[in-house]
Amino acid sequence: MVELLSIVQENKNIGYLILWKLSHFVFIVYFEVFETFRGQSFGSQILKELSDIYPKIVLETEHGNLNEIAKRRVSFYQRNGFSIIDNNYIQPKYSEEKKSLPLLLLANFTTPNPQKIATEIHNNVYGINP
């Protein structure tokens, strides 16, 4: 099941999340705090509140060596309790015109089998069946 969550602070829409509820974890497909509201700890607060509701969260992000923004993004997630569970994760292409992307897979919990998580994401979110 997929959900779109609008993030509201003091009656202002400050961002949004798109997430999938999968078998035993939630997968964040997209998380954005709008630029005007960045640097005010809203992102950390949102992840904390989300973790209280969903104790097991997984997400994809670019490799930190891609550019400075990607490096800051990885650091942000790590400061907020996420660890890299797969350095070689591949995000499938969305269409024939697009390319697959090498990304990091992060989670706020430990898992003995990150490949099982990646397979579930690929099957349910991207519609790729083995």
Secondary structure, 3 states (H helix, E strand, C coil): CEEEEEEEECCEEEEEEEEEECCCCEEEEEEEECHHHCCCCHHHHHHHHHHHHCCCEEEEECCCCCCHHHHHHHHHHHHCCCEEEEEEEEECCCCCCCCCEEEEEEECCCCCCHHHHHHHHHHHCCCCCC
